[in-house]
Amino acid sequence: MNPRTPLFLWALALAGCAGGDPNTATAGPDGRAADWALVDVNPDSATYEQTRGPSDYAGSVSGWYFAHAT
């Protein structure tokens, strides 16, 4: 292994942690993310054919995954 490799990896990891607030790119004037809604098209879901969005989970932690298959 090159003796500079650990130093380079450490610097790269540190650079990835640098920067300001990561939410500023998508935050509105009030600091909150924009609200949106999509129709749930999963027939096995309890909310099938209902409109769902971040506001449905206000005060909770939620993750969103967008997939498309043909």
C-alpha positions in Angstrom: 0.0 0.0 0.0 1.3 3.4 -0.8 2.2 5.3 2.4 0.1 8.3 1.3 -3.1 6.2 0.9 -4.3 6.4 4.5 -3.7 10.2 4.6 -5.6 10.6 1.3 -8.5 8.5 2.6 -8.6 10.5 5.9 -8.6 13.8 4.0 -11.3 12.6 1.6 -13.5 11.5 4.5 -12.9 14.8 6.3 -13.8 16.8 3.1 -17.1 14.9 2.8 -18.0 16.2 6.3 -17.3 19.8 5.5 -19.8 22.3 4.4 -22.9 24.0 5.6 -26.4 22.8 6.4 -27.2 20.0 3.9 -30.9 20.9 4.0 -30.4 24.4 2.6 -30.6 23.2 -1.0 -34.2 22.0 -0.6 -35.4 24.2 2.3 -37.9 26.9 1.8 -37.8 30.4 3.4 -39.1 28.9 6.7 -36.3 26.2 6.7 -38.7 23.4 6.0 -38.7 21.2 2.9 -41.3 21.7 0.3 -44.5 19.6 0.7 -45.5 17.4 -2.2 -47.9 14.5 -2.7 -47.9 11.4 -4.9 -50.6 8.7 -5.4 -49.6 5.3 -3.8 -49.7 2.8 -6.7 -48.6 -0.2 -4.7 -51.6 -2.6 -4.6 -50.2 -4.3 -1.5 -50.0 -1.1 0.5 -52.5 -0.1 3.2 -52.7 3.4 1.5 -53.2 2.1 -2.0 -54.6 4.8 -4.4 -54.4 7.4 -1.6 -52.3 10.6 -2.0 -49.3 10.5 0.4 -46.6 13.0 1.1 -44.3 14.3 3.9 -47.0 16.3 5.6 -48.7 12.9 6.4 -45.8 12.1 8.6 -45.2 15.5 10.3 -43.4 15.1 13.6 -42.0 11.7 12.6 -38.9 10.5 10.9 -39.6 9.1 7.5 -37.6 8.0 4.5 -38.7 8.2 0.9 -37.6 5.9 -2.0 -38.7 6.6 -5.6 -38.4 3.7 -8.0 -39.5 3.0 -11.5 -39.7 -0.3 -13.2 -40.9 -1.3 -16.6 
